[in-house]
Amino acid sequence: MRGLDLAAYFFGGALFANAIPHFVSGMMGRAFQSPFARPPGEGLSSSTVNVVWGFFNIVVGYVLICRVGQFGLRDTYDVLASGAGALVIAVFSARHFGRFHGGNRVERL
């Protein structure tokens, strides 16, 4: 069961990290890409859709981390699994959304 717990923590960390840009953009009243836009992940969704999507990510992330197994903040493997999930989705998001917002440009000095 330990492997399944670590997988749940990985995906829980990914969902918590994914919630941040959606929830914050929505609270700021800004449209942002979401799976519900046309085309999915590229078009913009309303701020309300992003708040709801961000909140849904928080709830499912909570369930995966806090209700599956015995997550321990002092357990290195638990923290690494959730942190790895957060890092993977953060890097993926930076690369994906950077195409639309200019974040993939590298300026030379």
MIDOSE-1310 file (N, C-alpha, C; in nm, 2 decimals, decimal comma, always signed):
residues 109
mrgl	+0,08/-0,12/+0,00/+0,00/+0,00/+0,00/+0,09/+0,13/+0,00; +0,21/+0,12/+0,05/+0,29/+0,24/+0,06/+0,31/+0,31/-0,08; +0,33/+0,23/-0,18/+0,34/+0,28/-0,32/+0,22/+0,36/-0,36; +0,10/+0,30/-0,33/-0,02/+0,37/-0,37/-0,04/+0,50/-0,29
dlaa	+0,00/+0,50/-0,17/+0,00/+0,62/-0,09/+0,09/+0,73/-0,15; +0,21/+0,69/-0,18/+0,30/+0,79/-0,24/+0,25/+0,84/-0,37; +0,19/+0,76/-0,45/+0,13/+0,80/-0,58/+0,02/+0,90/-0,55; -0,07/+0,88/-0,45/-0,17/+0,97/-0,41/-0,11/+1,10/-0,37
yffg	+0,00/+1,10/-0,29/+0,06/+1,22/-0,25/+0,12/+1,30/-0,37; +0,18/+1,23/-0,46/+0,23/+1,29/-0,58/+0,12/+1,37/-0,66; +0,01/+1,30/-0,68/-0,10/+1,37/-0,76/-0,17/+1,47/-0,67; -0,17/+1,45/-0,54/-0,23/+1,56/-0,45/-0,14/+1,68/-0,46
galf	-0,01/+1,67/-0,46/+0,08/+1,78/-0,47/+0,06/+1,85/-0,60; +0,05/+1,78/-0,71/+0,03/+1,83/-0,84/-0,10/+1,91/-0,84; -0,21/+1,86/-0,78/-0,34/+1,93/-0,78/-0,33/+2,06/-0,70; -0,26/+2,05/-0,59/-0,25/+2,17/-0,50/-0,18/+2,28/-0,58
anai	-0,07/+2,25/-0,65/+0,01/+2,34/-0,73/-0,07/+2,40/-0,85; -0,15/+2,31/-0,91/-0,23/+2,35/-1,02/-0,34/+2,44/-0,98; -0,39/+2,43/-0,86/-0,50/+2,52/-0,81/-0,45/+2,66/-0,80; -0,33/+2,69/-0,78/-0,28/+2,83/-0,75/-0,31/+2,92/-0,87
phfv	-0,26/+2,89/-0,99/-0,28/+2,99/-1,09/-0,43/+3,01/-1,13; -0,51/+2,90/-1,13/-0,65/+2,91/-1,16/-0,72/+2,99/-1,05; -0,70/+2,96/-0,93/-0,77/+3,03/-0,82/-0,74/+3,18/-0,81; -0,61/+3,20/-0,82/-0,56/+3,34/-0,81/-0,61/+3,43/-0,93
sgmm	-0,59/+3,37/-1,05/-0,64/+3,45/-1,17/-0,79/+3,47/-1,16; -0,86/+3,37/-1,12/-1,00/+3,39/-1,10/-1,04/+3,50/-1,00; -0,97/+3,49/-0,89/-1,00/+3,59/-0,78/-0,96/+3,73/-0,82; -0,86/+3,75/-0,91/-0,82/+3,88/-0,97/-0,91/+3,92/-1,08
graf	-1,01/+3,84/-1,12/-1,10/+3,87/-1,22/-1,05/+3,86/-1,36; -0,94/+3,78/-1,38/-0,87/+3,76/-1,50/-0,91/+3,63/-1,57; -0,93/+3,63/-1,70/-0,95/+3,50/-1,77/-0,82/+3,43/-1,77; -0,82/+3,30/-1,78/-0,70/+3,21/-1,78/-0,74/+3,08/-1,85
qspf	-0,63/+3,02/-1,91/-0,65/+2,89/-1,97/-0,71/+2,79/-1,87; -0,79/+2,70/-1,92/-0,84/+2,59/-1,84/-0,88/+2,47/-1,93; -0,90/+2,36/-1,88/-0,95/+2,24/-1,96/-1,08/+2,26/-2,02; -1,16/+2,36/-1,98/-1,29/+2,38/-2,03/-1,30/+2,49/-2,14
arpp	-1,19/+2,55/-2,17/-1,19/+2,65/-2,28/-1,18/+2,58/-2,42; -1,20/+2,66/-2,52/-1,19/+2,61/-2,66/-1,07/+2,67/-2,72; -0,97/+2,60/-2,77/-0,94/+2,46/-2,75/-0,90/+2,44/-2,60; -0,92/+2,32/-2,55/-0,89/+2,29/-2,41/-0,74/+2,32/-2,38
gegl	-0,72/+2,40/-2,27/-0,58/+2,43/-2,22/-0,52/+2,54/-2,30; -0,58/+2,59/-2,40/-0,52/+2,70/-2,48/-0,61/+2,82/-2,48; -0,74/+2,80/-2,50/-0,84/+2,92/-2,49/-0,85/+2,96/-2,35; -0,92/+3,08/-2,34/-0,94/+3,14/-2,21/-1,07/+3,10/-2,15
ssst	-1,08/+3,08/-2,02/-1,20/+3,05/-1,95/-1,23/+3,17/-1,86; -1,35/+3,20/-1,82/-1,38/+3,31/-1,74/-1,32/+3,30/-1,60; -1,32/+3,41/-1,53/-1,26/+3,41/-1,39/-1,34/+3,32/-1,30; -1,47/+3,31/-1,32/-1,56/+3,23/-1,24/-1,53/+3,08/-1,26
vnvv	-1,51/+3,04/-1,38/-1,47/+2,90/-1,41/-1,34/+2,87/-1,35; -1,25/+2,96/-1,35/-1,11/+2,94/-1,29/-1,12/+2,93/-1,14; -1,20/+3,01/-1,08/-1,21/+2,99/-0,93/-1,27/+2,86/-0,89; -1,37/+2,81/-0,97/-1,44/+2,68/-0,94/-1,34/+2,57/-0,97
wgff	-1,27/+2,58/-1,08/-1,17/+2,48/-1,12/-1,05/+2,47/-1,01; -1,01/+2,59/-0,97/-0,90/+2,59/-0,87/-0,95/+2,53/-0,74; -1,07/+2,57/-0,70/-1,13/+2,51/-0,57/-1,14/+2,36/-0,58; -1,19/+2,31/-0,70/-1,20/+2,17/-0,72/-1,06/+2,10/-0,70
nivv	-0,96/+2,16/-0,76/-0,82/+2,11/-0,74/-0,78/+2,10/-0,60; -0,81/+2,20/-0,52/-0,78/+2,21/-0,38/-0,85/+2,09/-0,30; -0,98/+2,07/-0,33/-1,05/+1,97/-0,26/-1,00/+1,83/-0,29; -0,97/+1,80/-0,42/-0,92/+1,67/-0,46/-0,78/+1,65/-0,41
gyvl	-0,70/+1,76/-0,41/-0,56/+1,75/-0,36/-0,57/+1,72/-0,21; -0,66/+1,79/-0,14/-0,67/+1,76/+0,01/-0,71/+1,61/+0,03; -0,80/+1,56/-0,04/-0,85/+1,42/-0,03/-0,73/+1,33/-0,05; -0,65/+1,35/-0,16/-0,54/+1,26/-0,19/-0,43/+1,27/-0,09
icrv	-0,40/+1,39/-0,03/-0,29/+1,40/+0,07/-0,34/+1,37/+0,21; -0,45/+1,42/+0,25/-0,49/+1,42/+0,39/-0,58/+1,30/+0,43; -0,64/+1,24/+0,33/-0,74/+1,13/+0,36/-0,69/+0,99/+0,31; -0,58/+0,99/+0,23/-0,53/+0,86/+0,19/-0,40/+0,83/+0,27
gqfg	-0,40/+0,72/+0,33/-0,28/+0,68/+0,41/-0,26/+0,77/+0,53; -0,14/+0,77/+0,58/-0,11/+0,85/+0,69/+0,00/+0,95/+0,65; -0,03/+1,06/+0,58/+0,07/+1,16/+0,54/+0,13/+1,22/+0,66; +0,27/+1,22/+0,66/+0,34/+1,28/+0,77/+0,43/+1,39/+0,72
lrdt	+0,42/+1,51/+0,78/+0,51/+1,62/+0,74/+0,66/+1,59/+0,77; +0,68/+1,50/+0,87/+0,81/+1,46/+0,91/+0,86/+1,34/+0,83; +0,78/+1,28/+0,75/+0,82/+1,17/+0,67/+0,87/+1,22/+0,53; +1,00/+1,20/+0,51/+1,07/+1,25/+0,40/+1,01/+1,20/+0,27
ydvl	+0,97/+1,08/+0,26/+0,92/+1,02/+0,13/+0,78/+1,08/+0,10; +0,70/+1,10/+0,21/+0,57/+1,17/+0,18/+0,59/+1,31/+0,13; +0,67/+1,38/+0,19/+0,70/+1,52/+0,15/+0,76/+1,53/+0,01; +0,86/+1,44/-0,02/+0,92/+1,43/-0,15/+0,82/+1,40/-0,26
asga	+0,73/+1,31/-0,23/+0,63/+1,27/-0,33/+0,54/+1,38/-0,36; +0,49/+1,45/-0,26/+0,39/+1,56/-0,29/+0,47/+1,68/-0,35; +0,59/+1,70/-0,31/+0,67/+1,81/-0,37/+0,71/+1,78/-0,51; +0,74/+1,66/-0,54/+0,77/+1,62/-0,68/+0,65/+1,64/-0,77
galv	+0,53/+1,61/-0,72/+0,41/+1,63/-0,80/+0,39/+1,78/-0,83; +0,41/+1,86/-0,72/+0,40/+2,01/-0,74/+0,50/+2,06/-0,84; +0,63/+2,01/-0,83/+0,73/+2,06/-0,92/+0,70/+2,02/-1,06; +0,66/+1,89/-1,09/+0,63/+1,85/-1,22/+0,52/+1,93/-1,29
iavf	+0,41/+1,96/-1,22/+0,30/+2,03/-1,28/+0,35/+2,18/-1,29; +0,43/+2,23/-1,20/+0,47/+2,37/-1,21/+0,56/+2,39/-1,33; +0,66/+2,30/-1,36/+0,74/+2,31/-1,48/+0,66/+2,29/-1,60; +0,57/+2,19/-1,60/+0,48/+2,17/-1,72/+0,40/+2,30/-1,75
sarh	+0,34/+2,36/-1,64/+0,26/+2,48/-1,66/+0,35/+2,59/-1,71; +0,47/+2,61/-1,66/+0,55/+2,72/-1,70/+0,59/+2,71/-1,85; +0,62/+2,59/-1,89/+0,65/+2,56/-2,04/+0,52/+2,58/-2,12; +0,41/+2,52/-2,08/+0,29/+2,53/-2,16/+0,23/+2,67/-2,17
fgrf	+0,21/+2,74/-2,05/+0,15/+2,87/-2,05/+0,25/+2,98/-2,10; +0,38/+2,95/-2,09/+0,48/+3,04/-2,13/+0,47/+3,07/-2,28; +0,41/+2,97/-2,36/+0,39/+2,99/-2,50/+0,29/+3,11/-2,53; +0,20/+3,12/-2,44/+0,09/+3,22/-2,45/+0,12/+3,36/-2,39
hggn	+0,21/+3,36/-2,29/+0,23/+3,48/-2,21/+0,38/+3,53/-2,22; +0,45/+3,47/-2,31/+0,59/+3,52/-2,33/+0,69/+3,47/-2,23; +0,66/+3,37/-2,15/+0,75/+3,32/-2,04/+0,86/+3,23/-2,09; +0,85/+3,19/-2,22/+0,96/+3,10/-2,27/+1,07/+3,17/-2,34
rver	+1,06/+3,30/-2,35/+1,17/+3,38/-2,41/+1,29/+3,39/-2,31; +1,41/+3,38/-2,37/+1,53/+3,40/-2,29/+1,60/+3,52/-2,35; +1,62/+3,62/-2,26/+1,68/+3,74/-2,30/+1,83/+3,73/-2,28; +1,91/+3,76/-2,38/+2,06/+3,76/-2,37/+2,11/+3,89/-2,33
l	+2,21/+3,89/-2,24/+2,27/+4,02/-2,20/+2,37/+4,07/-2,29
